[in-house]
Amino acid sequence: MIPPCPICKKPVGDGPAPFCSKRCSDIDLGRWLKGNYAIPGPAIDESEGQPSRDDDDPQIDLS
């Protein structure tokens, strides 16, 4: 059995799998781009300082 479209729950037909239509596919993409979905990653320790961008750049002597 094929699962229904994750957006509208209609049966999946000839549209872009796993969606039933381009519209539902675009809705899903918009949700990803807006940050509605997220893949969890490792916890970030906020107490540790991050190096500034300038610290990572090598010093170049142009003289």
C-alpha positions as protocol buffer text, in pm:
chain_id: "A"
residue {
  index: 1
  type: MET
  ca { x: 0 y: 0 z: 0 }
}
residue {
  index: 2
  type: ILE
  ca { x: 129 y: 345 z: -95 }
}
residue {
  index: 3
  type: PRO
  ca { x: 107 y: 603 z: 186 }
}
residue {
  index: 4
  type: PRO
  ca { x: -104 y: 914 z: 116 }
}
residue {
  index: 5
  type: CYS
  ca { x: 37 y: 1257 z: 35 }
}
residue {
  index: 6
  type: PRO
  ca { x: 199 y: 1395 z: 353 }
}
residue {
  index: 7
  type: ILE
  ca { x: 52 y: 1743 z: 289 }
}
residue {
  index: 8
  type: CYS
  ca { x: -312 y: 1689 z: 191 }
}
residue {
  index: 9
  type: LYS
  ca { x: -355 y: 1315 z: 264 }
}
residue {
  index: 10
  type: LYS
  ca { x: -495 y: 1245 z: -87 }
}
residue {
  index: 11
  type: PRO
  ca { x: -383 y: 930 z: -270 }
}
residue {
  index: 12
  type: VAL
  ca { x: -50 y: 970 z: -448 }
}
residue {
  index: 13
  type: GLY
  ca { x: -90 y: 952 z: -824 }
}
residue {
  index: 14
  type: ASP
  ca { x: 142 y: 1056 z: -1106 }
}
residue {
  index: 15
  type: GLY
  ca { x: 269 y: 1363 z: -921 }
}
residue {
  index: 16
  type: PRO
  ca { x: 618 y: 1400 z: -775 }
}
residue {
  index: 17
  type: ALA
  ca { x: 648 y: 1123 z: -514 }
}
residue {
  index: 18
  type: PRO
  ca { x: 576 y: 1120 z: -222 }
}
residue {
  index: 19
  type: PHE
  ca { x: 334 y: 1406 z: -300 }
}
residue {
  index: 20
  type: CYS
  ca { x: 12 y: 1394 z: -502 }
}
residue {
  index: 21
  type: SER
  ca { x: 87 y: 1712 z: -698 }
}
residue {
  index: 22
  type: LYS
  ca { x: 342 y: 1984 z: -771 }
}
residue {
  index: 23
  type: ARG
  ca { x: 139 y: 2214 z: -544 }
}
residue {
  index: 24
  type: CYS
  ca { x: 186 y: 1986 z: -241 }
}
residue {
  index: 25
  type: SER
  ca { x: 555 y: 1948 z: -328 }
}
residue {
  index: 26
  type: ASP
  ca { x: 594 y: 2328 z: -336 }
}
residue {
  index: 27
  type: ILE
  ca { x: 411 y: 2365 z: -3 }
}
residue {
  index: 28
  type: ASP
  ca { x: 654 y: 2119 z: 154 }
}
residue {
  index: 29
  type: LEU
  ca { x: 956 y: 2300 z: 6 }
}
residue {
  index: 30
  type: GLY
  ca { x: 825 y: 2631 z: 141 }
}
residue {
  index: 31
  type: ARG
  ca { x: 796 y: 2480 z: 488 }
}
residue {
  index: 32
  type: TRP
  ca { x: 1158 y: 2365 z: 475 }
}
residue {
  index: 33
  type: LEU
  ca { x: 1279 y: 2704 z: 352 }
}
residue {
  index: 34
  type: LYS
  ca { x: 1086 y: 2890 z: 625 }
}
residue {
  index: 35
  type: GLY
  ca { x: 1239 y: 2666 z: 893 }
}
residue {
  index: 36
  type: ASN
  ca { x: 916 y: 2491 z: 991 }
}
residue {
  index: 37
  type: TYR
  ca { x: 1097 y: 2159 z: 966 }
}
residue {
  index: 38
  type: ALA
  ca { x: 1435 y: 2091 z: 1123 }
}
residue {
  index: 39
  type: ILE
  ca { x: 1667 y: 1795 z: 1153 }
}
residue {
  index: 40
  type: PRO
  ca { x: 1800 y: 1781 z: 1509 }
}
residue {
  index: 41
  type: GLY
  ca { x: 2174 y: 1792 z: 1552 }
}
residue {
  index: 42
  type: PRO
  ca { x: 2412 y: 1779 z: 1845 }
}
residue {
  index: 43
  type: ALA
  ca { x: 2356 y: 2029 z: 2123 }
}
residue {
  index: 44
  type: ILE
  ca { x: 2564 y: 2347 z: 2103 }
}
residue {
  index: 45
  type: ASP
  ca { x: 2730 y: 2469 z: 2420 }
}
residue {
  index: 46
  type: GLU
  ca { x: 2649 y: 2841 z: 2426 }
}
residue {
  index: 47
  type: SER
  ca { x: 2901 y: 2909 z: 2706 }
}
residue {
  index: 48
  type: GLU
  ca { x: 3199 y: 2836 z: 2481 }
}
residue {
  index: 49
  type: GLY
  ca { x: 3315 y: 3139 z: 2285 }
}
residue {
  index: 50
  type: GLN
  ca { x: 3327 y: 3118 z: 1908 }
}
residue {
  index: 51
  type: PRO
  ca { x: 3634 y: 3263 z: 1735 }
}
residue {
  index: 52
  type: SER
  ca { x: 3564 y: 3579 z: 1544 }
}
residue {
  index: 53
  type: ARG
  ca { x: 3590 y: 3578 z: 1165 }
}
residue {
  index: 54
  type: ASP
  ca { x: 3906 y: 3791 z: 1184 }
}
residue {
  index: 55
  type: ASP
  ca { x: 4085 y: 3525 z: 1394 }
}
residue {
  index: 56
  type: ASP
  ca { x: 4046 y: 3270 z: 1114 }
}
residue {
  index: 57
  type: ASP
  ca { x: 4189 y: 3491 z: 839 }
}
residue {
  index: 58
  type: PRO
  ca { x: 4563 y: 3457 z: 777 }
}
residue {
  index: 59
  type: GLN
  ca { x: 4768 y: 3775 z: 791 }
}
residue {
  index: 60
  type: ILE
  ca { x: 4899 y: 3873 z: 447 }
}
residue {
  index: 61
  type: ASP
  ca { x: 5188 y: 4118 z: 417 }
}
residue {
  index: 62
  type: LEU
  ca { x: 5147 y: 4311 z: 92 }
}
residue {
  index: 63
  type: SER
  ca { x: 5473 y: 4509 z: 126 }
}
